[in-house]
């Protein structure tokens, strides 16, 4: 009889360990999924805000045709690691800053490609009926994906 009781105790303990592991694993999955959605929402909001700030900052230099100031403002926006490229085009001139393979900011000729890129398009207006240029901001979730991958690894290992 004692052998039978000991077996039931072991089975109950194993069952509790399995149930607890499943509950904690499910909670970790839900937490990570929620964190992923929150981070992507912040990524989208940051890109939208950056595009709006660029429009406001570029209005004067585009009106004054100050190329150096336009490029300086674009380069400043590229300080955010989630921004892959900024393109400003007024129909006659095109300014493009993008990133190279080492993620350094460079003047570019070719637009970035990729299914994961998020493109924000805005018009830079001086007046409601006066379009100065079109702005395209290319966001890349590469840094966000790296952060989420590390977060998942930490969650699974700990």
C-alpha positions in Angstrom: 0.0 0.0 0.0 2.9 2.4 0.8 4.4 1.8 -2.7 1.0 2.7 -4.3 0.7 6.0 -2.2 4.2 7.0 -3.1 3.4 6.5 -6.8 0.3 8.7 -6.5 2.3 11.4 -4.8 4.9 11.3 -7.5 2.1 11.4 -10.2 0.4 14.4 -8.5 3.7 16.2 -8.2 4.5 15.6 -11.8 1.0 16.7 -12.8 1.3 19.9 -10.9 4.7 20.6 -12.4 3.3 20.0 -15.9 0.2 22.2 -15.3 2.3 25.0 -13.8 4.8 24.9 -16.7 1.9 25.1 -19.2 0.3 28.0 -17.4 3.5 29.9 -17.1 4.5 29.2 -20.7 1.1 30.4 -21.9 1.4 33.5 -19.8 4.9 34.1 -21.3 3.5 33.7 -24.8 0.7 36.1 -24.1 3.1 38.6 -22.6 5.5 38.4 -25.5 2.6 38.8 -28.1 1.3 41.8 -26.2 4.8 43.3 -26.0 5.3 42.7 -29.8 2.0 44.5 -30.6 2.8 47.4 -28.3 6.3 47.8 -29.8 5.0 47.7 -33.4 2.3 50.3 -32.5 5.0 52.6 -31.0 7.2 52.0 -34.1 4.3 53.1 -36.4 3.5 56.1 -34.2 7.1 57.2 -34.1 7.4 57.0 -37.9 4.2 59.0 -38.4 5.4 61.6 -35.9 8.8 61.8 -37.5 7.2 62.4 -40.9 5.0 65.2 -39.5 8.1 66.8 -37.9 10.0 66.6 -41.1 7.2 68.3 -43.1 7.2 71.2 -40.6 11.0 71.5 -40.6 11.4 71.3 -44.4 8.8 73.8 -45.3 11.1 76.9 -44.9 14.3 75.5 -46.5 12.3 74.1 -49.4 10.6 77.5 -50.0 14.0 79.2 -49.8 15.6 76.5 -52.0 18.3 75.9 -49.3 19.7 72.4 -50.3 22.2 72.3 -47.5 19.5 72.9 -44.9 17.2 70.4 -46.5 20.0 67.7 -46.3 20.9 68.7 -42.7 17.3 68.3 -41.6 17.0 64.9 -43.4 20.3 63.7 -41.9 19.0 64.7 -38.4 15.9 62.6 -38.9 18.1 59.7 -39.9 19.5 59.6 -36.3 16.6 57.4 -35.4 17.7 53.8 -36.0 14.2 52.8 -37.2 14.4 55.2 -40.2 15.9 53.5 -43.2 15.6 56.3 -45.8 14.2 59.8 -46.3 13.3 61.0 -49.8 12.3 64.6 -50.7 11.3 65.4 -54.3 9.9 68.6 -55.7 9.6 67.4 -59.3 12.8 69.0 -60.4 15.2 67.9 -57.6 15.4 64.8 -55.6 17.1 64.4 -52.2 17.6 60.8 -50.9 19.4 59.7 -47.8 19.5 56.0 -47.1 21.6 53.5 -45.2 24.4 51.2 -46.3 25.0 47.6 -45.3 26.7 48.8 -42.0 23.6 51.0 -41.3 25.6 54.3 -41.9 23.7 57.2 -43.4 24.7 57.8 -47.1 23.4 59.8 -50.0 21.6 57.3 -52.2 20.3 56.9 -55.7 18.3 53.7 -55.2 15.3 53.5 -52.9 15.4 50.8 -50.3 13.5 47.6 -51.0 11.9 45.0 -48.7 8.5 43.7 -47.7 9.0 44.7 -44.1 9.6 48.4 -44.9 6.9 50.9 -43.8 6.6 53.9 -46.1 5.0 57.1 -44.8 4.1 59.7 -47.5 3.5 63.3 -46.9 3.3 66.5 -48.9 5.2 69.6 -47.8 2.9 72.5 -48.4 3.7 76.1 -48.0 0.0 77.0 -48.3 -3.0 74.8 -48.7 -2.8 75.0 -52.5 1.0 75.3 -52.8 2.8 71.9 -52.7 6.5 72.4 -52.4 7.6 68.7 -52.4 6.7 65.2 -51.6 8.3 63.4 -48.6 8.7 59.7 -48.3 10.0 58.3 -45.0 11.0 54.6 -45.0 10.9 52.8 -41.7 12.6 49.6 -41.1 11.7 47.4 -38.1 15.1 45.7 -38.0 16.1 47.1 -34.6 12.7 46.3 -33.3 12.9 42.7 -34.5 16.3 42.3 -32.8 15.0 43.7 -29.6 11.9 41.4 -29.7 14.1 38.4 -30.5 16.3 39.1 -27.5 13.3 39.6 -25.3 11.9 36.2 -26.4 15.2 34.4 -25.8 15.4 35.9 -22.3 11.8 34.9 -21.6 12.4 31.3 -22.7 15.7 30.9 -20.9 14.6 32.5 -17.6 
